[in-house]
């Protein structure tokens, strides 16, 4: 995962694979809870998969702030940018 498109593709792949969601329904502005019907356990599963794919730890407070797919993409992207800048 190097850019936002790659991250979105990874998030989409995880959501489709883990939660059997329609890939066409997973857009940047799609709401994780209201539109994809993810609950707190699902969010933990998503976070674990993202951590495995990105090699970065996602903190609980960061996860609580996620509302949309765009939020997820931006969080992972910012983590990757911090690493590449270091």
Secondary structure as the mmCIF struct_conf table of DSSP 4:
data_model
#
loop_
_struct_conf.conf_type_id
_struct_conf.id
_struct_conf.beg_label_comp_id
_struct_conf.beg_label_asym_id
_struct_conf.beg_label_seq_id
_struct_conf.end_label_comp_id
_struct_conf.end_label_asym_id
_struct_conf.end_label_seq_id
BEND BEND1 UNK A 3 UNK A 3
HELX_RH_AL_P HELX_RH_AL_P1 UNK A 4 UNK A 19
HELX_RH_3T_P HELX_RH_3T_P1 UNK A 23 UNK A 25
TURN_TY1_P TURN_TY1_P1 UNK A 28 UNK A 29
STRN STRN1 UNK A 31 UNK A 31
TURN_TY1_P TURN_TY1_P2 UNK A 32 UNK A 36
HELX_RH_AL_P HELX_RH_AL_P2 UNK A 40 UNK A 54
BEND BEND2 UNK A 55 UNK A 55
HELX_RH_AL_P HELX_RH_AL_P3 UNK A 60 UNK A 64
TURN_TY1_P TURN_TY1_P3 UNK A 65 UNK A 65
STRN STRN2 UNK A 68 UNK A 68
HELX_RH_AL_P HELX_RH_AL_P4 UNK A 69 UNK A 85
#
